[in-house]
Amino acid sequence: MMPVVKVLHDEGSDTSVALPSYETAGAAGADLRANLPAADRGAGWTLAPMERRIVPTGLRVEIPDGFEMQIRPRSGLAAKHGVTLANAPGTIDSDYRGPLGVILINLGAEPFTIGHGDRIAQAVIAPVVQADYALVDALGETTRGSGGFGSTGRG
């Protein structure tokens, strides 16, 4: 059975901006759109190189228990403009009910303008498993052992 994410518009948001949606039948992520404050909808918001900003979606969500919403970058924005998420992937927990914002950062060399209604990120709904953490005297041995970054091969 498909989980249902309940969505509520934030007060003052533009309700004509599309809800999160899957653009193709096989898409894993539903596109999230910028829902800018009324005073900024005409001009949009410009991110200078290396600037980051929380971009509002105008939404609040209720994610079913046992699931999370992962906020991921859009590959086209990253490849063409260097615009990505500062905390990729972001996690929205099932018990969060506040405004849904996306932390965008411009890693590109040129300013980038976010238009009202632009697709800015994608949301992936994923199951969550919580674990217990237990303090122990030793950890099990493996072939890799304590080898860190790059220890299993080139790069």
N, CA and C atoms as an extended XYZ file, in Angstrom:
465
Properties=species:S:1:pos:R:3:atomname:S:1:resname:S:1:resid:I:1 pbc="F F F"
N         0.834       -1.189        0.000 N   MET     1
C         0.000        0.000        0.000 CA  MET     1
C         0.880        1.255        0.000 C   MET     1
N         0.514        2.220       -0.788 N   MET     2
C         1.276        3.451       -0.919 CA  MET     2
C         1.037        4.355        0.290 C   MET     2
N         2.122        4.847        0.945 N   PRO     3
C         1.912        5.780        2.054 CA  PRO     3
C         1.320        7.092        1.542 C   PRO     3
N         0.547        7.760        2.385 N   VAL     4
C        -0.062        9.038        2.031 CA  VAL     4
C         0.569       10.120        2.895 C   VAL     4
N         1.121       11.130        2.258 N   VAL     5
C         1.652       12.291        2.960 CA  VAL     5
C         0.577       13.369        2.919 C   VAL     5
N         0.108       13.757        4.088 N   LYS     6
C        -0.906       14.813        4.173 CA  LYS     6
C        -0.207       16.158        4.049 C   LYS     6
N        -0.828       17.072        3.289 N   VAL     7
C        -0.216       18.365        2.989 CA  VAL     7
C        -1.177       19.482        3.371 C   VAL     7
N        -0.625       20.526        3.985 N   LEU     8
C        -1.396       21.707        4.373 CA  LEU     8
C        -0.649       22.929        3.866 C   LEU     8
N        -1.372       23.890        3.295 N   HIS     9
C        -0.719       25.137        2.878 CA  HIS     9
C        -0.414       25.989        4.104 C   HIS     9
N         0.774       26.589        4.102 N   ASP    10
C         1.133       27.559        5.128 CA  ASP    10
C         0.296       28.810        4.951 C   ASP    10
N         0.051       29.508        6.047 N   GLU    11
C        -0.685       30.760        5.966 CA  GLU    11
C         0.088       31.754        5.103 C   GLU    11
N        -0.579       32.390        4.164 N   GLY    12
C         0.047       33.370        3.289 CA  GLY    12
C         0.700       32.779        2.057 C   GLY    12
N         0.723       31.450        1.944 N   SER    13
C         1.349       30.847        0.761 CA  SER    13
C         0.420       30.972       -0.439 C   SER    13
N         0.997       30.849       -1.605 N   ASP    14
C         0.247       30.898       -2.860 CA  ASP    14
C        -0.280       29.491       -3.142 C   ASP    14
N        -1.589       29.307       -2.976 N   THR    15
C        -2.179       27.978       -3.132 CA  THR    15
C        -2.259       27.525       -4.589 C   THR    15
N        -1.894       28.390       -5.524 N   SER    16
C        -1.878       27.977       -6.933 CA  SER    16
C        -0.573       27.274       -7.310 C   SER    16
N         0.460       27.349       -6.440 N   VAL    17
C         1.711       26.628       -6.702 CA  VAL    17
C         1.424       25.137       -6.537 C   VAL    17
N         1.885       24.351       -7.482 N   ALA    18
C         1.598       22.917       -7.501 CA  ALA    18
C         2.115       22.211       -6.249 C   ALA    18
N         1.355       21.224       -5.802 N   LEU    19
C         1.795       20.361       -4.710 CA  LEU    19
C         2.946       19.497       -5.208 C   LEU    19
N         3.711       18.875       -4.299 N   PRO    20
C         4.771       17.970       -4.749 CA  PRO    20
C         4.201       16.937       -5.720 C   PRO    20
N         4.943       16.684       -6.780 N   SER    21
C         4.442       15.756       -7.794 CA  SER    21
C         5.597       15.016       -8.456 C   SER    21
N         5.286       13.795       -8.901 N   TYR    22
C         6.244       12.975       -9.642 CA  TYR    22
C         6.079       13.314      -11.114 C   TYR    22
N         7.156       13.698      -11.761 N   GLU    23
C         7.076       14.157      -13.150 CA  GLU    23
C         7.044       13.017      -14.154 C   GLU    23
N         7.501       11.811      -13.751 N   THR    24
C         7.418       10.650      -14.630 CA  THR    24
C         6.942        9.459      -13.809 C   THR    24
N         6.482        8.431      -14.484 N   ALA    25
C         5.930        7.249      -13.811 CA  ALA    25
C         6.976        6.542      -12.950 C   ALA    25
N         8.237        6.598      -13.321 N   GLY    26
C         9.277        5.906      -12.575 CA  GLY    26
C        10.066        6.787      -11.624 C   GLY    26
N         9.634        8.019      -11.440 N   ALA    27
C        10.380        8.951      -10.594 CA  ALA    27
C        10.358        8.519       -9.129 C   ALA    27
N        11.514        8.576       -8.468 N   ALA    28
C        11.601        8.273       -7.040 CA  ALA    28
C        11.279        9.500       -6.198 C   ALA    28
N        11.553       10.677       -6.749 N   GLY    29
C        11.351       11.920       -6.006 CA  GLY    29
C        10.227       12.757       -6.582 C   GLY    29
N         9.461       13.363       -5.681 N   ALA    30
C         8.412       14.311       -6.069 CA  ALA    30
C         9.011       15.714       -6.022 C   ALA    30
N         8.817       16.477       -7.071 N   ASP    31
C         9.395       17.813       -7.142 CA  ASP    31
C         8.738       18.754       -6.145 C   ASP    31
N         9.580       19.504       -5.422 N   LEU    32
C         9.138       20.560       -4.520 CA  LEU    32
C         9.370       21.894       -5.203 C   LEU    32
N         8.450       22.830       -4.976 N   ARG    33
C         8.523       24.130       -5.650 CA  ARG    33
C         8.676       25.275       -4.660 C   ARG    33
N         9.348       26.322       -5.116 N   ALA    34
C         9.500       27.531       -4.304 CA  ALA    34
C         8.144       28.221       -4.199 C   ALA    34
N         7.791       28.642       -2.996 N   ASN    35
C         6.556       29.390       -2.762 CA  ASN    35
C         6.972       30.630       -1.970 C   ASN    35
N         7.377       31.650       -2.708 N   LEU    36
C         7.990       32.835       -2.123 CA  LEU    36
C         6.951       33.757       -1.488 C   LEU    36
N         7.402       34.601       -0.541 N   PRO    37
C         6.489       35.590        0.031 CA  PRO    37
C         5.910       36.488       -1.065 C   PRO    37
N         4.709       36.976       -0.849 N   ALA    38
C         3.985       37.755       -1.867 CA  ALA    38
C         4.829       38.896       -2.435 C   ALA    38
N         5.560       39.599       -1.599 N   ALA    39
C         6.348       40.750       -2.052 CA  ALA    39
C         7.490       40.357       -2.979 C   ALA    39
N         7.911       39.081       -2.953 N   ASP    40
C         9.063       38.637       -3.742 CA  ASP    40
C         8.686       37.801       -4.956 C   ASP    40
N         7.406       37.552       -5.164 N   ARG    41
C         6.990       36.619       -6.215 CA  ARG    41
C         7.313       37.109       -7.615 C   ARG    41
N         7.306       38.396       -7.836 N   GLY    42
C         7.587       38.924       -9.164 CA  GLY    42
C         9.054       38.831       -9.540 C   GLY    42
N         9.925       39.245       -8.651 N   ALA    43
C        11.359       39.302       -8.946 CA  ALA    43
C        12.095       38.017       -8.584 C   ALA    43
N        11.553       37.243       -7.664 N   GLY    44
C        12.244       36.045       -7.197 CA  GLY    44
C        13.338       36.386       -6.214 C   GLY    44
N        14.068       35.376       -5.819 N   TRP    45
C        15.211       35.537       -4.909 CA  TRP    45
C        16.476       35.182       -5.665 C   TRP    45
N        17.506       36.019       -5.535 N   THR    46
C        18.780       35.741       -6.188 CA  THR    46
C        19.789       35.269       -5.151 C   THR    46
N        20.403       34.119       -5.448 N   LEU    47
C        21.472       33.579       -4.614 CA  LEU    47
C        22.803       33.940       -5.249 C   LEU    47
N        23.613       34.671       -4.516 N   ALA    48
C        24.969       34.985       -4.988 CA  ALA    48
C        25.823       33.719       -4.870 C   ALA    48
N        26.948       33.659       -5.586 N   PRO    49
C        27.843       32.522       -5.412 CA  PRO    49
C        28.198       32.324       -3.936 C   PRO    49
N        28.114       31.088       -3.472 N   MET    50
C        28.390       30.653       -2.092 CA  MET    50
C        27.329       31.100       -1.081 C   MET    50
N        26.262       31.723       -1.531 N   GLU    51
C        25.186       32.107       -0.616 CA  GLU    51
C        24.230       30.934       -0.431 C   GLU    51
N        23.727       30.784        0.783 N   ARG    52
C        22.711       29.769        1.061 CA  ARG    52
C        21.508       30.455        1.688 C   ARG    52
N        20.352       29.846        1.462 N   ARG    53
C        19.107       30.446        1.946 CA  ARG    53
C        18.048       29.364        2.075 C   ARG    53
N        17.205       29.491        3.080 N   ILE    54
C        16.074       28.579        3.219 CA  ILE    54
C        14.954       29.101        2.333 C   ILE    54
N        14.597       28.290        1.348 N   VAL    55
C        13.552       28.668        0.394 CA  VAL    55
C        12.253       27.991        0.828 C   VAL    55
N        11.204       28.775        1.068 N   PRO    56
C         9.940       28.186        1.513 CA  PRO    56
C         9.219       27.444        0.393 C   PRO    56
N         8.527       26.372        0.775 N   THR    57
C         7.667       25.651       -0.169 CA  THR    57
C         6.203       26.029        0.028 C   THR    57
N         5.911       26.742        1.119 N   GLY    58
C         4.532       27.115        1.420 CA  GLY    58
C         3.713       25.962        1.980 C   GLY    58
N         4.391       24.873        2.360 N   LEU    59
C         3.691       23.670        2.796 CA  LEU    59
C         4.116       23.237        4.192 C   LEU    59
N         3.220       22.501        4.828 N   ARG    60
C         3.501       21.710        6.023 CA  ARG    60
C         3.042       20.305        5.686 C   ARG    60
N         3.711       19.311        6.242 N   VAL    61
C         3.389       17.928        5.885 CA  VAL    61
C         3.198       17.063        7.129 C   VAL    61
N         2.422       16.013        6.952 N   GLU    62
C         2.286       14.958        7.955 CA  GLU    62
C         2.695       13.660        7.281 C   GLU    62
N         3.864       13.191        7.661 N   ILE    63
C         4.453       11.983        7.080 CA  ILE    63
C         4.022       10.804        7.952 C   ILE    63
N         3.603        9.704        7.356 N   PRO    64
C         3.162        8.566        8.165 CA  PRO    64
C         4.267        8.059        9.097 C   PRO    64
N         3.860        7.569       10.271 N   ASP    65
C         4.815        6.947       11.190 CA  ASP    65
C         5.570        5.847       10.461 C   ASP    65
N         6.853        5.719       10.763 N   GLY    66
C         7.675        4.691       10.131 CA  GLY    66
C         8.296        5.136        8.820 C   GLY    66
N         8.089        6.414        8.441 N   PHE    67
C         8.653        6.951        7.201 CA  PHE    67
C         9.330        8.282        7.484 C   PHE    67
N        10.187        8.700        6.570 N   GLU    68
C        10.795       10.030        6.571 CA  GLU    68
C        10.646       10.615        5.175 C   GLU    68
N        10.794       11.915        5.076 N   MET    69
C        10.870       12.589        3.778 CA  MET    69
C        12.310       13.057        3.621 C   MET    69
N        12.987       12.523        2.610 N   GLN    70
C        14.349       12.960        2.305 CA  GLN    70
C        14.261       14.075        1.272 C   GLN    70
N        14.924       15.189        1.537 N   ILE    71
C        14.954       16.308        0.596 CA  ILE    71
C        16.289       16.223       -0.140 C   ILE    71
N        16.207       16.085       -1.443 N   ARG    72
C        17.405       15.880       -2.267 CA  ARG    72
C        17.507       16.956       -3.341 C   ARG    72
N        18.744       17.209       -3.807 N   PRO    73
C        18.943       18.200       -4.869 CA  PRO    73
C        18.330       17.741       -6.195 C   PRO    73
N        18.092       18.687       -7.063 N   ARG    74
C        17.697       18.391       -8.438 CA  ARG    74
C        18.977       18.394       -9.266 C   ARG    74
N        19.210       17.323       -9.994 N   SER    75
C        20.472       17.178      -10.716 CA  SER    75
C        20.659       18.260      -11.780 C   SER    75
N        19.597       18.692      -12.417 N   GLY    76
C        19.720       19.737      -13.436 CA  GLY    76
C        20.203       21.060      -12.860 C   GLY    76
N        19.688       21.437      -11.684 N   LEU    77
C        20.147       22.682      -11.044 CA  LEU    77
C        21.619       22.577      -10.661 C   LEU    77
N        22.018       21.414      -10.170 N   ALA    78
C        23.412       21.226       -9.774 CA  ALA    78
C        24.344       21.249      -10.984 C   ALA    78
N        23.987       20.513      -12.027 N   ALA    79
C        24.852       20.404      -13.204 CA  ALA    79
C        24.938       21.713      -13.988 C   ALA    79
N        23.817       22.387      -14.167 N   LYS    80
C        23.788       23.598      -15.000 CA  LYS    80
C        24.192       24.867      -14.262 C   LYS    80
N        23.878       24.941      -12.950 N   HIS    81
C        24.070       26.204      -12.228 CA  HIS    81
C        24.887       26.081      -10.947 C   HIS    81
N        25.193       24.864      -10.506 N   GLY    82
C        25.916       24.688       -9.251 CA  GLY    82
C        25.036       24.890       -8.027 C   GLY    82
N        23.720       24.840       -8.204 N   VAL    83
C        22.792       25.038       -7.094 CA  VAL    83
C        22.392       23.678       -6.542 C   VAL    83
N        22.601       23.506       -5.235 N   THR    84
C        22.335       22.233       -4.590 CA  THR    84
C        21.817       22.487       -3.177 C   THR    84
N        21.752       21.444       -2.382 N   LEU    85
C        21.321       21.569       -0.992 CA  LEU    85
C        22.527       21.616       -0.071 C   LEU    85
N        22.465       22.489        0.913 N   ALA    86
C        23.567       22.614        1.865 CA  ALA    86
C        23.618       21.420        2.810 C   ALA    86
N        22.525       20.702        2.950 N   ASN    87
C        22.461       19.562        3.877 CA  ASN    87
C        21.922       18.321        3.180 C   ASN    87
N        22.431       18.031        2.007 N   ALA    88
C        21.885       16.927        1.215 CA  ALA    88
C        22.292       15.577        1.764 C   ALA    88
N        21.383       14.637        1.918 N   PRO    89
C        19.943       14.911        1.873 CA  PRO    89
C        19.453       15.448        3.209 C   PRO    89
N        18.461       16.308        3.134 N   GLY    90
C        17.794       16.776        4.342 CA  GLY    90
C        16.777       15.734        4.777 C   GLY    90
N        16.483       15.680        6.056 N   THR    91
C        15.500       14.729        6.573 CA  THR    91
C        14.366       15.470        7.247 C   THR    91
N        13.138       15.126        6.868 N   ILE    92
C        11.947       15.618        7.551 CA  ILE    92
C        11.370       14.419        8.300 C   ILE    92
N        11.344       14.515        9.614 N   ASP    93
C        10.856       13.424       10.453 CA  ASP    93
C         9.334       13.371       10.459 C   ASP    93
N         8.798       12.188       10.771 N   SER    94
C         7.342       11.999       10.746 CA  SER    94
C         6.623       12.820       11.803 C   SER    94
N         7.312       13.273       12.849 N   ASP    95
C         6.631       14.048       13.887 CA  ASP    95
C         6.815       15.555       13.731 C   ASP    95
N         7.437       16.017       12.637 N   TYR    96
C         7.617       17.447       12.385 CA  TYR    96
C         6.385       18.013       11.687 C   TYR    96
N         5.887       19.155       12.166 N   ARG    97
C         4.700       19.776       11.572 CA  ARG    97
C         4.921       21.232       11.176 C   ARG    97
N         6.161       21.698       11.212 N   GLY    98
C         6.451       23.088       10.880 CA  GLY    98
C         6.545       23.318        9.381 C   GLY    98
N         6.883       24.545        8.998 N   PRO    99
C         7.018       24.878        7.571 CA  PRO    99
C         8.102       24.041        6.914 C   PRO    99
N         7.845       23.634        5.678 N   LEU   100
C         8.802       22.849        4.901 CA  LEU   100
C         9.639       23.809        4.064 C   LEU   100
N        10.908       23.954        4.457 N   GLY   101
C        11.834       24.810        3.728 CA  GLY   101
C        12.970       23.985        3.156 C   GLY   101
N        13.609       24.507        2.130 N   VAL   102
C        14.707       23.822        1.452 CA  VAL   102
C        15.934       24.722        1.536 C   VAL   102
N        17.040       24.192        2.092 N   ILE   103
C        18.267       24.988        2.237 CA  ILE   103
C        19.077       24.877        0.946 C   ILE   103
N        18.927       25.869        0.079 N   LEU   104
C        19.680       25.893       -1.175 CA  LEU   104
C        20.988       26.648       -0.985 C   LEU   104
N        22.018       26.213       -1.715 N   ILE   105
C        23.299       26.909       -1.753 CA  ILE   105
C        23.744       27.001       -3.215 C   ILE   105
N        24.300       28.149       -3.565 N   ASN   106
C        24.804       28.370       -4.916 CA  ASN   106
C        26.313       28.141       -4.915 C   ASN   106
N        26.737       26.980       -5.398 N   LEU   107
C        28.161       26.675       -5.510 CA  LEU   107
C        28.722       27.098       -6.866 C   LEU   107
N        27.890       27.693       -7.690 N   GLY   108
C        28.305       28.136       -9.014 CA  GLY   108
C        29.049       29.459       -8.967 C   GLY   108
N        29.530       29.875      -10.132 N   ALA   109
C        30.305       31.109      -10.248 CA  ALA   109
C        29.437       32.334      -10.511 C   ALA   109
N        28.169       32.127      -10.885 N   GLU   110
C        27.267       33.226      -11.243 CA  GLU   110
C        26.078       33.270      -10.286 C   GLU   110
N        25.499       34.466      -10.077 N   PRO   111
C        24.271       34.539       -9.287 CA  PRO   111
C        23.169       33.692       -9.941 C   PRO   111
N        22.286       33.145       -9.130 N   PHE   112
C        21.193       32.314       -9.627 CA  PHE   112
C        19.890       32.817       -9.019 C   PHE   112
N        18.894       33.038       -9.878 N   THR   113
C        17.600       33.528       -9.409 CA  THR   113
C        16.602       32.389       -9.293 C   THR   113
N        15.987       32.293       -8.129 N   ILE   114
C        14.934       31.321       -7.851 CA  ILE   114
C        13.609       32.016       -8.106 C   ILE   114
N        12.856       31.508       -9.057 N   GLY   115
C        11.567       32.094       -9.370 CA  GLY   115
C        10.452       31.464       -8.548 C   GLY   115
N         9.418       32.232       -8.310 N   HIS   116
C         8.239       31.732       -7.608 CA  HIS   116
C         7.644       30.573       -8.411 C   HIS   116
N         7.474       29.428       -7.765 N   GLY   117
C         6.923       28.247       -8.425 CA  GLY   117
C         7.962       27.347       -9.074 C   GLY   117
N         9.241       27.765       -9.071 N   ASP   118
C        10.302       26.929       -9.663 CA  ASP   118
C        10.474       25.635       -8.881 C   ASP   118
N        10.809       24.563       -9.597 N   ARG   119
C        11.149       23.302       -8.949 CA  ARG   119
C        12.552       23.453       -8.356 C   ARG   119
N        12.677       23.244       -7.043 N   ILE   120
C        13.942       23.538       -6.357 CA  ILE   120
C        14.594       22.322       -5.718 C   ILE   120
N        13.836       21.260       -5.513 N   ALA   121
C        14.373       20.061       -4.853 CA  ALA   121
C        13.399       18.930       -5.110 C   ALA   121
N        13.733       17.749       -4.602 N   GLN   122
C        12.804       16.629       -4.706 CA  GLN   122
C        12.685       15.938       -3.360 C   GLN   122
N        11.504       15.406       -3.106 N   ALA   123
C        11.211       14.713       -1.860 CA  ALA   123
C        11.073       13.229       -2.136 C   ALA   123
N        11.813       12.430       -1.374 N   VAL   124
C        11.739       10.976       -1.473 CA  VAL   124
C        11.207       10.461       -0.139 C   VAL   124
N        10.146        9.675       -0.186 N   ILE   125
C         9.576        9.082        1.024 CA  ILE   125
C        10.236        7.720        1.218 C   ILE   125
N        10.806        7.503        2.409 N   ALA   126
C        11.554        6.272        2.661 CA  ALA   126
C        11.201        5.705        4.035 C   ALA   126
N        11.214        4.374        4.151 N   PRO   127
C        10.966        3.770        5.459 CA  PRO   127
C        12.124        4.044        6.417 C   PRO   127
N        11.799        4.086        7.688 N   VAL   128
C        12.784        4.357        8.730 CA  VAL   128
C        12.805        3.196        9.713 C   VAL   128
N        13.996        2.772       10.076 N   VAL   129
C        14.170        1.773       11.120 CA  VAL   129
C        14.946        2.437       12.243 C   VAL   129
N        14.395        2.427       13.435 N   GLN   130
C        15.116        2.951       14.584 CA  GLN   130
C        15.838        1.799       15.272 C   GLN   130
N        17.005        2.088       15.803 N   ALA   131
C        17.837        1.067       16.451 CA  ALA   131
C        18.075        1.435       17.906 C   ALA   131
N        18.366        0.445       18.706 N   ASP   132
C        18.864        0.678       20.054 CA  ASP   132
C        20.380        0.765       19.965 C   ASP   132
N        20.981        1.565       20.805 N   TYR   133
C        22.431        1.692       20.861 CA  TYR   133
C        22.909        1.109       22.178 C   TYR   133
N        23.870        0.216       22.101 N   ALA   134
C        24.365       -0.472       23.291 CA  ALA   134
C        25.869       -0.272       23.416 C   ALA   134
N        26.309        0.152       24.578 N   LEU   135
C        27.732        0.294       24.852 CA  LEU   135
C        28.316       -1.095       25.098 C   LEU   135
N        29.411       -1.424       24.385 N   VAL   136
C        30.047       -2.739       24.509 CA  VAL   136
C        31.537       -2.557       24.803 C   VAL   136
N        32.197       -3.649       25.166 N   ASP   137
C        33.635       -3.607       25.462 CA  ASP   137
C        34.495       -3.753       24.212 C   ASP   137
N        33.938       -4.371       23.135 N   ALA   138
C        34.706       -4.572       21.905 CA  ALA   138
C        33.728       -4.705       20.737 C   ALA   138
N        34.240       -4.466       19.534 N   LEU   139
C        33.458       -4.626       18.313 CA  LEU   139
C        33.942       -5.855       17.562 C   LEU   139
N        33.072       -6.459       16.759 N   GLY   140
C        33.440       -7.615       15.958 CA  GLY   140
C        34.510       -7.270       14.935 C   GLY   140
N        35.329       -8.246       14.573 N   GLU   141
C        36.408       -8.055       13.609 CA  GLU   141
C        35.870       -8.198       12.186 C   GLU   141
N        36.463       -7.419       11.252 N   THR   142
C        36.142       -7.524        9.826 CA  THR   142
C        37.436       -7.461        9.031 C   THR   142
N        37.374       -7.791        7.756 N   THR   143
C        38.543       -7.691        6.887 CA  THR   143
C        38.982       -6.236        6.761 C   THR   143
N        38.041       -5.338        6.638 N   ARG   144
C        38.354       -3.916        6.489 CA  ARG   144
C        38.919       -3.348        7.782 C   ARG   144
N        38.384       -3.748        8.897 N   GLY   145
C        38.863       -3.230       10.176 CA  GLY   145
C        38.555       -1.752       10.329 C   GLY   145
N        39.540       -0.975       10.738 N   SER   146
C        39.319        0.449       10.993 CA  SER   146
C        39.730        1.329        9.831 C   SER   146
N        39.932        0.745        8.651 N   GLY   147
C        40.307        1.532        7.474 CA  GLY   147
C        39.258        2.586        7.174 C   GLY   147
N        39.685        3.819        6.992 N   GLY   148
C        38.767        4.942        6.818 CA  GLY   148
C        38.599        5.346        5.366 C   GLY   148
N        38.413        6.625        5.145 N   PHE   149
C        38.140        7.166        3.830 CA  PHE   149
C        39.182        6.718        2.808 C   PHE   149
N        38.719        6.124        1.724 N   GLY   150
C        39.604        5.713        0.651 CA  GLY   150
C        40.383        4.439        0.912 C   GLY   150
N        40.085        3.744        2.005 N   SER   151
C        40.884        2.559        2.354 CA  SER   151
C        40.515        1.318        1.548 C   SER   151
N        39.393        1.352        0.839 N   THR   152
C        38.970        0.156        0.081 CA  THR   152
C        39.297        0.267       -1.404 C   THR   152
N        40.034        1.272       -1.798 N   GLY   153
C        40.385        1.418       -3.206 CA  GLY   153
C        40.749        2.843       -3.540 C   GLY   153
N        40.928        3.089       -4.816 N   ARG   154
C        41.326        4.413       -5.286 CA  ARG   154
C        40.211        5.427       -5.063 C   ARG   154
N        40.550        6.612       -4.595 N   GLY   155
C        39.611        7.709       -4.466 CA  GLY   155
C        38.891        7.713       -3.215 C   GLY   155
